[in-house]
């Protein structure tokens, strides 16, 4: 047949091989497309590999997954690298106890906190969060139209309510005026929380909090573009639930809540 059609035998078998590989790609493409549809294209290839194993018991080569995602336009939304501008030094109210040691051996040992904002046509919605460095679980979050100490106060009280005993936990923040206020100092003393503060002009000292806001905005806010404050609030509520209870983490292959629960069972 090869002689009749004027093609080489090697060319024919190469064609057969390519057809077989395309069949594999199509099978993998369908599964990856399902994953990206469910998670709104938030997963990179490493999380997709974990998802395939969890959902279908499929052990997939990460290079093959990346190749298929690139080939069929299934890549996740990428986050741009931030370039920080160094600021002038200022005297610290609290020492930098954390010293960029972002690892914890149990829940409620080390927390980080920060405030960011979401732009809408009706104005700004400010978001304050407390994140546990053990499992990246968002312990508490609060929103407000004003970026004042009251927003921080509610976030800490909400975290205390959710976590219970918080005596001795390190709470790391930047040098925002809310965290250098007398009220903040008194509340941390009341709860026996140990404040820690970034050095002046060094956002990397609080990189874990900055990273969460980057993920939130890239995977949710920038995609949905909320027009009203109510819409922004709804998106934040939905994403917080998704982040804590559904979004897989590459480092452990499970959600923050699952990792937190396993820690409680082991204890």
PAZAPA-4460 file (N, C-alpha, C; in steps of 0.05 Angstrom, whole numbers, plus 32768, in hexadecimal, padded with zeros to 4 digits):
% residues 267
    n_x    n_y    n_z   ca_x   ca_y   ca_z    c_x    c_y    c_z   seq   type   mol
   8011   7FE8   8000   8000   8000   8000   8011   8019   8000     1      X     A
   8027   8018   800F   8039   802F   800F   8044   8034   7FF3     2      X     A
   804C   801E   7FE6   8057   8021   7FCB   8042   802B   7FB8     3      X     A
   8029   8022   7FBB   8014   802A   7FA9   800E   8048   7FAC     4      X     A
   800E   8052   7FC5   8008   806E   7FC9   8021   8080   7FC8     5      X     A
   8038   8073   7FC4   8050   8083   7FC1   805A   8090   7FDA     6      X     A
   8056   8082   7FF1   8061   808D   800A   8074   8079   8017     7      X     A
   8086   8083   8027   8099   8071   8034   808D   8062   804B     8      X     A
   8098   804B   8052   808E   803C   8068   8093   804B   8083     9      X     A
   80AA   8058   8085   80B0   8067   809E   809D   807E   80A1    10      X     A
   8096   808B   808A   8083   80A1   808C   8067   8098   8095    11      X     A
   805F   8081   808B   8045   8075   8093   8044   8070   80B1    12      X     A
   8059   8063   80BB   8059   805C   80D8   805C   8074   80E9    13      X     A
   8069   8089   80E0   806A   80A2   80EF   804E   80AE   80F0    14      X     A
   803F   80AC   80DA   8023   80B6   80DA   8012   80A7   80EE    15      X     A
   8015   808C   80EF   8006   807C   8101   800C   8084   811E    16      X     A
   8026   8088   8123   802F   8090   813E   8023   80AB   8146    17      X     A
   8023   80BE   8134   8018   80D8   813A   7FFA   80D6   8140    18      X     A
   7FEC   80C6   8131   7FCF   80C3   8135   7FCA   80B7   8151    19      X     A
   7FDB   80A4   815A   7FD8   8098   8174   7FDD   80AD   818A    20      X     A
   7FF2   80BD   8186   7FF8   80D2   8199   7FE2   80E7   819B    21      X     A
   7FD6   80EE   8184   7FC0   8101   8184   7FA8   80F7   8193    22      X     A
   7FA4   80DC   8192   7F8E   80D0   81A1   7F93   80D4   81BF    23      X     A
   7FAB   80D0   81C8   7FB2   80D4   81E4   7FAE   80F1   81EC    24      X     A
   7FB7   8103   81DA   7FB4   8120   81DF   7F97   8128   81E2    25      X     A
   7F86   811D   81D1   7F69   8123   81D3   7F5D   811A   81ED    26      X     A
   7F65   8102   81F5   7F5A   80F8   820F   7F63   810A   8226    27      X     A
   7F7D   8111   8226   7F87   8122   823B   7F7B   813E   823A    28      X     A
   7F77   8148   8221   7F6B   8162   821D   7F4F   8164   822A    29      X     A
   7F3F   814F   8226   7F24   814F   8231   7F24   8151   824F    30      X     A
   7F36   8142   825C   7F38   8142   8279   7F42   815E   8283    31      X     A
   7F56   8168   8276   7F61   8182   827E   7F4C   8198   827A    32      X     A
   7F3E   8196   8264   7F29   81AA   825E   7F13   81AA   8274    33      X     A
   7F0D   8192   827D   7EF9   818F   8293   7F04   819C   82AD    34      X     A
   7F1D   8198   82B2   7F2A   81A4   82CA   7F2A   81C2   82C8    35      X     A
   7F32   81CD   82B1   7F33   81EA   82AE   7F18   81F7   82AD    36      X     A
   7F04   81E9   82A3   7EE9   81F4   82A4   7EDF   81F5   82C1    37      X     A
   7EE4   81E1   82D0   7EDB   81E0   82EC   7EE9   81F6   82FC    38      X     A
   7F02   81FA   82F7   7F12   820D   8307   7F17   8227   82F9    39      X     A
   7F08   822C   82E3   7F09   8245   82D4   7F25   824D   82CB    40      X     A
   7F34   8239   82C2   7F4F   823C   82B7   7F62   8248   82CB    41      X     A
   7F5E   8241   82E4   7F70   824B   82F9   7F87   8239   82FE    42      X     A
   7F86   8220   82F4   7F9B   820D   82FB   7FB2   820D   82E6    43      X     A
   7FCA   820E   82F0   7FE1   8209   82DF   7FE6   81EB   82DB    44      X     A
   7FF9   81E4   82CB   7FFD   81C8   82C4   8003   81B6   82DC    45      X     A
   8010   81C1   82F1   8016   81B1   8308   7FFD   81AA   8318    46      X     A
   7FEB   81BD   831B   7FD2   81B8   8329   7FC0   81A5   8318    47      X     A
   7FC2   81A8   82FE   7FB2   8196   82ED   7FBB   8179   82F0    48      X     A
   7FD5   8175   82F2   7FE0   815A   82F7   7FD5   814E   8311    49      X     A
   7FD4   815F   8326   7FC9   8156   8340   7FAB   8150   833D    50      X     A
   7F9D   8161   832E   7F80   815E   832B   7F7A   8144   831C    51      X     A
   7F89   813E   8307   7F85   8125   82F8   7F89   810C   8309    52      X     A
   7F9D   810D   831B   7FA1   80F7   832C   7F8B   80F4   8341    53      X     A
   7F82   810A   834C   7F6D   8109   8360   7F52   8101   8355    54      X     A
   7F4B   810C   833D   7F30   8108   8332   7F2E   80EF   8322    55      X     A
   7F43   80E7   8314   7F41   80D0   8302   7F56   80BA   8307    56      X     A
   7F67   80BF   831B   7F7C   80AB   8321   7F90   80A9   830A    57      X     A
   7F92   80BE   82FA   7FA3   80BE   82E2   7FBE   80CA   82E9    58      X     A
   7FD3   80BB   82E5   7FEE   80C5   82E9   7FF8   80D0   82CF    59      X     A
   7FFA   80EA   82CD   8001   80F8   82B4   801C   8106   82B7    60      X     A
   802C   8104   82A2   8046   8111   82A2   8042   812F   82A0    61      X     A
   804F   813E   82B1   8049   815B   82B2   8051   8169   8298    62      X     A
   8066   815E   828A   806E   816A   8270   8059   8165   825B    63      X     A
   804D   814D   825C   8037   8147   8249   801F   8159   824E    64      X     A
   8019   815D   8267   8002   816E   826E   8006   818B   8265    65      X     A
   801E   8195   826A   8025   81B0   8261   8024   81B2   8243    66      X     A
   802D   819E   8235   802D   819E   8217   8010   819F   820D    67      X     A
   7FFF   818F   8218   7FE3   818E   820F   7FD5   81A8   8216    68      X     A
   7FDA   81B3   822E   7FCE   81CC   8235   7FD6   81E2   8223    69      X     A
   7FEF   81E3   821B   7FF9   81F7   8208   7FED   81F3   81EC    70      X     A
   7FEB   81DA   81E4   7FE1   81D4   81C9   7FC4   81DB   81C5    71      X     A
   7FB4   81D7   81DA   7F97   81DB   81D8   7F8D   81F3   81E7    72      X     A
   7F9E   8206   81ED   7F96   821F   81FA   7F88   821A   8214    73      X     A
   7F94   820A   8225   7F89   8203   823F   7F9A   820D   8256    74      X     A
   7FAD   821F   824F   7FBF   8229   8264   7FB0   823B   8277    75      X     A
   7FBA   823C   8290   7FAD   824D   82A4   7FB3   826A   829F    76      X     A
   7FA5   827B   82AD   7FAB   8298   82AC   7FC5   829C   82BC    77      X     A
   7FD8   82A9   82B0   7FF2   82AD   82BD   7FF2   82C7   82CC    78      X     A
   8000   82C7   82E2   8002   82DF   82F2   801C   82EE   82EB    79      X     A
   801A   8308   82E9   8032   8317   82E3   8043   831B   82FC    80      X     A
   805D   831B   82F7   806F   8320   830E   806D   833D   8316    81      X     A
   806E   8340   8330   806C   835C   833B   8088   8367   833F    82      X     A
   808C   8380   8338   80A6   838D   833C   80A2   83A2   8352    83      X     A
   80AF   839D   8368   80AA   83AE   837F   80BE   83C6   837F    84      X     A
   80B4   83DC   8387   80C4   83F5   8389   80CD   83F8   83A6    85      X     A
   80E6   83F9   83AA   80F1   83FC   83C5   80EB   8417   83D1    86      X     A
   80E0   8417   83EA   80D9   842F   83F7   80EE   8437   840C    87      X     A
   80ED   844F   8415   8100   8458   842A   80FA   844A   8444    88      X     A
   810F   8446   8454   810C   8438   846D   80FC   8449   8481    89      X     A
   80F0   843B   8494   80E2   8448   84A9   80E5   8437   84C2    90      X     A
   80E1   8443   84D9   80E4   8435   84F2   80CD   8421   84F6    91      X     A
   80D4   8409   84FE   80C0   83F4   8502   80B2   83F6   851C    92      X     A
   8098   83F1   851C   8089   83F0   8535   808D   83D5   8543    93      X     A
   808D   83C0   8533   8091   83A5   853D   80A9   8398   852E    94      X     A
   80B8   8387   853B   80CE   837A   852D   80C4   8366   8518    95      X     A
   80D6   835F   8505   80CF   834B   84F1   80D5   8330   84FD    96      X     A
   80C2   8325   850B   80C6   830B   8518   80C7   82F4   8504    97      X     A
   80B7   82F7   84EF   80B4   82E1   84DB   80CE   82DD   84CB    98      X     A
   80DA   82F3   84C3   80F4   82F2   84B4   80F2   82E0   849B    99      X     A
   80DC   82E2   848D   80D7   82D3   8475   80D8   82B4   8479   100      X     A
   80D4   82AB   8491   80D2   828F   8496   80B5   8287   8494   101      X     A
   80AC   8281   847C   8090   827D   8477   8086   8260   847C   102      X     A
   8096   8250   8488   808E   8234   848E   8084   8232   84AB   103      X     A
   806F   8222   84AE   8064   821D   84C9   805F   81FF   84CB   104      X     A
   8060   81F4   84E3   805D   81D7   84E7   8041   81D0   84F0   105      X     A
   8030   81E3   84F5   8015   81DE   84FE   8004   81F7   84F9   106      X     A
   7FE9   81F3   84F8   7FD8   820B   84F4   7FDA   821E   850B   107      X     A
   7FD5   8238   8505   7FD4   824D   8519   7FEF   8251   8528   108      X     A
   8004   824D   8519   801F   8255   8523   8027   826F   8517   109      X     A
   8024   8272   84FD   802C   828A   84EE   8016   8293   84DB   110      X     A
   800E   82AB   84DF   7FFA   82B7   84CD   8006   82D0   84BF   111      X     A
   7FFC   82D5   84A7   8004   82EF   849A   7FEA   82FD   8493   112      X     A
   7FEB   8317   8492   7FD3   8327   848D   7FDA   833F   847B   113      X     A
   7FC6   8349   846D   7FCB   8360   845B   7FAF   836A   8451   114      X     A
   7FB0   8381   8444   7F98   838D   8439   7F9C   8392   841B   115      X     A
   7F89   838C   840B   7F8A   8393   83EF   7F6F   839F   83E7   116      X     A
   7F6C   83A6   83CE   7F54   83B3   83C5   7F4A   83A8   83AA   117      X     A
   7F30   83AA   83A6   7F24   83A2   838D   7F15   83BA   8382   118      X     A
   7F1C   83C1   8369   7F10   83D8   835C   7EF5   83D1   834F   119      X     A
   7EE1   83E2   8353   7EC8   83DF   8345   7EBF   83FB   833C   120      X     A
   7EAA   83FC   832C   7EA0   8416   8323   7E93   8425   833A   121      X     A
   7E8C   8417   834F   7E80   8425   8366   7E95   842D   837B   122      X     A
   7EAE   8427   8376   7EC3   842E   8389   7ED4   8416   8390   123      X     A
   7EE4   8419   83A5   7EF7   8404   83AE   7EE9   83F3   83C4   124      X     A
   7EEF   83D9   83C3   7EE8   83C7   83D8   7F02   83BC   83E4   125      X     A
   7F08   83C2   83FD   7F21   83B9   840A   7F1D   839E   8417   126      X     A
   7F31   838D   8413   7F31   8372   841D   7F48   836D   8430   127      X     A
   7F42   8364   8448   7F56   835E   845C   7F55   833F   8461   128      X     A
   7F6D   8333   8461   7F6D   8316   8465   7F82   830E   847A   129      X     A
   7F7E   82F7   8486   7F92   82EA   8497   7F96   82CE   848C   130      X     A
   7FAF   82C8   8485   7FB5   82AE   8478   7FC8   829E   848A   131      X     A
   7FC2   8284   848E   7FD3   8273   849E   7FE9   8268   848D   132      X     A
   8002   826C   8495   8019   8264   8486   801E   8246   8486   133      X     A
   8010   8237   8498   8013   821A   8498   8007   820D   8480   134      X     A
   7FEE   8215   8479   7FE0   8208   8463   7FD4   821B   844F   135      X     A
   7FDA   8235   8452   7FD0   824A   8440   7FB2   824F   8443   136      X     A
   7FA6   8244   8458   7F89   8247   845D   7F84   8264   8464   137      X     A
   7F6F   8270   8459   7F67   828B   8460   7F56   8289   8479   138      X     A
   7F62   8290   848F   7F55   828D   84A9   7F3D   82A0   84AB   139      X     A
   7F40   82B8   84A1   7F2A   82CC   84A2   7F2F   82E1   848D   140      X     A
   7F19   82EE   8485   7F1A   8304   8473   7F03   8317   8478   141      X     A
   7F07   8330   8473   7EF2   8344   8477   7EF5   8359   8460   142      X     A
   7EDF   8365   8459   7EDF   837A   8445   7ED3   8394   844F   143      X     A
   7ED9   83AA   8443   7ECE   83C4   844B   7ED2   83D8   8435   144      X     A
   7EC3   83EE   8436   7EC6   8403   8422   7EDC   8417   842B   145      X     A
   7EE4   8415   8444   7EFA   8425   844F   7F11   8414   8458   146      X     A
   7F29   841E   8453   7F41   8410   845B   7F4B   841B   8476   147      X     A
   7F3D   8413   848B   7F44   841E   84A5   7F4A   8408   84B9   148      X     A
   7F51   840F   84D2   7F58   83FB   84E5   7F40   83E8   84EB   149      X     A
   7F28   83F2   84E9   7F11   83E1   84EF   7F10   83C8   84DE   150      X     A
   7F1A   83CA   84C5   7F1B   83B3   84B3   7F2E   839E   84BE   151      X     A
   7F45   83A7   84C7   7F59   8395   84D3   7F4F   8389   84ED   152      X     A
   7F42   8399   84FD   7F38   8390   8517   7F24   8379   8512   153      X     A
   7F12   837C   84FF   7EFE   8367   84FA   7F0B   834E   84EF   154      X     A
   7F20   8351   84DF   7F2D   833A   84D4   7F3B   8329   84EA   155      X     A
   7F47   8337   84FD   7F55   8329   8513   7F40   831C   8525   156      X     A
   7F2B   832A   852C   7F17   831E   853D   7F09   8306   8530   157      X     A
   7F05   8308   8516   7EF9   82F2   8507   7F0C   82DA   8507   158      X     A
   7F26   82DF   8505   7F3A   82C9   8505   7F3A   82BC   8521   159      X     A
   7F39   82CC   8536   7F38   82C1   8551   7F1F   82B0   8555   160      X     A
   7F09   82B8   854B   7EF0   82A9   854D   7EF2   828E   853E   161      X     A
   7EFF   828F   8527   7F02   8277   8516   7F16   8263   8522   162      X     A
   7F2C   826E   852C   7F42   825C   8535   7F41   8254   8552   163      X     A
   7F33   8264   8562   7F32   825E   857F   7F4A   826A   858D   164      X     A
   7F5A   8259   8598   7F72   8262   85A7   7F87   826C   8593   165      X     A
   7F90   8285   8596   7FA4   8290   8583   7FBC   829B   8592   166      X     A
   7FBE   8295   85AC   7FD5   829F   85BC   7FEF   8294   85B1   167      X     A
   8002   82A6   85AB   801C   829F   85A1   801F   829F   8583   168      X     A
   8009   82A1   8575   800B   82A1   8557   8019   82BB   854E   169      X     A
   802A   82B8   853A   8038   82CF   852F   8026   82DA   8519   170      X     A
   8020   82F4   851A   8010   8301   8506   8021   8315   84F8   171      X     A
   8028   830F   84DE   803A   8320   84CF   802B   8333   84BD   172      X     A
   8034   834C   84BC   8027   8360   84AB   803C   8372   849F   173      X     A
   8033   8384   848D   8045   8399   8484   8043   83B1   8497   174      X     A
   804D   83C8   848F   804D   83DF   84A1   8037   83F3   849B   175      X     A
   8020   83E8   8491   8009   83F9   848D   8000   8406   84A8   176      X     A
   7FF4   841D   84A6   7FEE   842C   84BE   7FDA   841D   84D0   177      X     A
   7FCA   840C   84C4   7FB7   83FD   84D4   7FC5   83EA   84E8   178      X     A
   7FDC   83E0   84DF   7FEB   83CD   84F0   7FFF   83DB   8503   179      X     A
   8002   83F5   8500   8014   8403   8513   8003   8413   8527   180      X     A
   7FE9   840F   8526   7FD8   841F   8538   7FD8   8414   8555   181      X     A
   7FD0   8424   8567   7FCF   841C   8583   7FBA   8406   8587   182      X     A
   7FA4   8409   8579   7F8E   83F5   857B   7F97   83D9   8572   183      X     A
   7FA7   83D8   855D   7FB2   83BF   8553   7FC4   83B2   8568   184      X     A
   7FD5   83C2   8574   7FE7   83B9   8588   7FD8   83AE   85A0   185      X     A
   7FC3   83BC   85A9   7FB3   83B3   85C0   7FA4   8399   85BA   186      X     A
   7F99   8396   85A1   7F8A   837E   859B   7F9D   8365   859A   187      X     A
   7FB5   8369   858F   7FC7   8352   858E   7FD0   834A   85AB   188      X     A
   7FD2   835E   85BC   7FD9   8357   85D8   7FC1   8349   85E5   189      X     A
   7FA9   8351   85E0   7F91   8345   85EB   7F90   8327   85E3   190      X     A
   7F96   8322   85CA   7F94   8306   85C0   7FAE   82F7   85C3   191      X     A
   7FC3   8304   85CE   7FDD   82F8   85D2   7FE9   82EF   85B7   192      X     A
   7FE4   82FF   85A3   7FF0   82FB   8588   800A   830A   8587   193      X     A
   801E   82FE   8579   8038   830B   8577   803B   8319   855C   194      X     A
   803A   8334   855C   803B   8343   8543   8057   8341   8537   195      X     A
   8058   8340   851D   8070   8340   850D   806C   8353   84F6   196      X     A
   8081   8361   84EE   807C   8376   84D9   8093   8375   84C5   197      X     A
   808C   8379   84AB   809F   837B   8496   80B1   8393   8499   198      X     A
   80C9   8391   848E   80DB   83A8   848E   80D1   83BD   847A   199      X     A
   80D9   83D6   847C   80CF   83EA   846A   80D7   83E4   844D   200      X     A
   80C3   83E7   843B   80C9   83E5   841F   80D1   83C9   8416   201      X     A
   80C9   83B4   8424   80D0   8399   841D   80B7   8387   841C   202      X     A
   80A7   8389   8407   808F   8379   8405   8093   835B   8406   203      X     A
   80AB   8352   83FF   80B1   8336   83FF   80B0   832A   841C   204      X     A
   80B3   833C   8430   80B1   8333   844B   8095   8328   8451   205      X     A
   8081   8332   8442   8066   8328   8445   805C   831C   842B   206      X     A
   806E   830D   841E   8068   8302   8404   8051   82EF   8403   207      X     A
   804C   82E0   8419   8036   82CD   8419   801A   82DB   8417   208      X     A
   8017   82F1   8424   7FFE   8300   8422   7FFC   830D   8406   209      X     A
   8012   8319   83FD   8012   8325   83E2   800B   8310   83CD   210      X     A
   8016   82F8   83D0   8011   82E2   83BD   7FF3   82DB   83BB   211      X     A
   7FE6   82DA   83D3   7FCA   82D3   83D3   7FB9   82E7   83C3   212      X     A
   7FBF   8301   83C7   7FB0   8316   83B9   7FB5   8314   839B   213      X     A
   7FCE   830D   8394   7FD4   830A   8377   7FC3   82F3   836B   214      X     A
   7FC1   82DD   837A   7FB1   82C6   8370   7F94   82CE   836E   215      X     A
   7F89   82DA   8383   7F6D   82E2   8383   7F66   82F4   836B   216      X     A
   7F77   8308   8366   7F71   831B   8351   7F74   830F   8335   217      X     A
   7F89   82FE   8332   7F8D   82F1   8319   7F78   82DD   8312   218      X     A
   7F71   82CC   8325   7F5E   82B6   8320   7F41   82BE   8322   219      X     A
   7F3C   82D5   832E   7F20   82DC   8333   7F19   82F9   832A   220      X     A
   7F25   830C   8337   7F1D   8328   8333   7F22   8332   8317   221      X     A
   7F3A   832E   830D   7F41   8338   82F2   7F31   832A   82DC   222      X     A
   7F28   8312   82E2   7F18   8303   82CE   7EFA   830C   82CE   223      X     A
   7EF0   8310   82E6   7ED3   8316   82E9   7ECD   8334   82E6   224      X     A
   7EE1   8344   82EE   7EDE   8362   82EC   7EC4   836B   82F9   225      X     A
   7EC2   8369   8313   7EA9   8372   8320   7EA4   8390   831C   226      X     A
   7E8A   8396   8317   7E83   83B2   8312   7E78   83BF   832B   227      X     A
   7E6D   83B0   833E   7E62   83BB   8356   7E6F   83B0   836F   228      X     A
   7E6B   83BE   8385   7E77   83B4   839E   7E6A   839A   83A7   229      X     A
   7E50   8397   83A2   7E43   837E   83A9   7E4D   8366   8398   230      X     A
   7E53   836C   837F   7E5D   8357   836E   7E7A   834F   8377   231      X     A
   7E8A   8363   837E   7EA5   835D   8388   7EA4   834D   83A2   232      X     A
   7E91   8353   83B3   7E8E   8344   83CC   7E86   8327   83C6   233      X     A
   7E74   8323   83B4   7E6B   8308   83AD   7E83   82F8   83A2   234      X     A
   7E92   8304   8390   7EA9   82F6   8384   7EBE   82EF   839A   235      X     A
   7EC2   8301   83AC   7ED6   82FB   83C2   7ECC   82E4   83D3   236      X     A
   7EB3   82E5   83DB   7EA7   82CF   83EB   7EAA   82B4   83DD   237      X     A
   7EA3   82B4   83C3   7EA4   829B   83B4   7EC1   8291   83B1   238      X     A
   7ED4   82A4   83AC   7EEF   829B   83A8   7EFC   8292   83C2   239      X     A
   7EF6   829F   83D8   7F01   8296   83F1   7EF9   8279   83F7   240      X     A
   7EE0   8273   83F2   7ED7   8257   83F6   7EE5   8244   83E3   241      X     A
   7EE8   824C   83CA   7EF6   823C   83B6   7F14   8238   83BE   242      X     A
   7F21   824D   83C7   7F3D   824C   83CD   7F42   8239   83E5   243      X     A
   7F32   823C   83FA   7F36   822C   8412   7F2F   820E   840E   244      X     A
   7F19   8209   83FF   7F0D   81EF   83FF   7F0F   81DF   83E5   245      X     A
   7F16   81ED   83CF   7F16   81DF   83B5   7F31   81E1   83A6   246      X     A
   7F3F   81F7   83A8   7F57   81FC   8398   7F6E   81EB   83A2   247      X     A
   7F79   81DA   8390   7F8F   81C9   8398   7FA9   81D8   839A   248      X     A
   7FBA   81D1   83AD   7FD4   81DD   83B0   7FE9   81C9   83A5   249      X     A
   7FFC   81D4   8396   8010   81C4   8389   8022   81B6   839D   250      X     A
   8029   81C4   83B2   803D   81B9   83C5   8033   81A1   83D4   251      X     A
   8019   819E   83D8   800F   8187   83E7   7FF9   8177   83D9   252      X     A
   7FF0   8181   83C2   7FDC   8172   83B2   7FC0   8172   83BE   253      X     A
   7FBB   8184   83D1   7FA0   8185   83DC   7F98   81A2   83E2   254      X     A
   7F80   81A6   83EB   7F77   81C1   83F1   7F81   81CA   840C   255      X     A
   7F81   81E5   8412   7F89   81EE   842C   7F79   81E1   8443   256      X     A
   7F5F   81DE   843F   7F4E   81D2   8454   7F55   81B5   8458   257      X     A
   7F5B   81A6   8442   7F62   818A   8445   7F7C   8187   8455   258      X     A
   7F8F   8198   844F   7FA9   8197   845D   7FA5   819E   847A   259      X     A
   7F94   81B1   847F   7F8F   81BA   849B   7F80   81A3   84AA   260      X     A
   7F6E   8196   849D   7F5F   8180   84A9   7F71   8169   84B0   261      X     A
   7F83   8162   849D   7F96   814C   84A2   7FA7   8152   84BA   262      X     A
   7FAF   816B   84BD   7FC0   8173   84D4   7FB0   816F   84EE   263      X     A
   7F96   8176   84EE   7F86   8173   8506   7F82   8155   850D   264      X     A
   7F7F   8144   84F9   7F7C   8128   84FD   7F95   811B   8508   265      X     A
   7FAC   8124   84FD   7FC6   8119   8506   7FCC   8121   8523   266      X     A
   7FC3   813A   852A   7FC7   8143   8545   7FB6   8134   8559   267      X     A
***
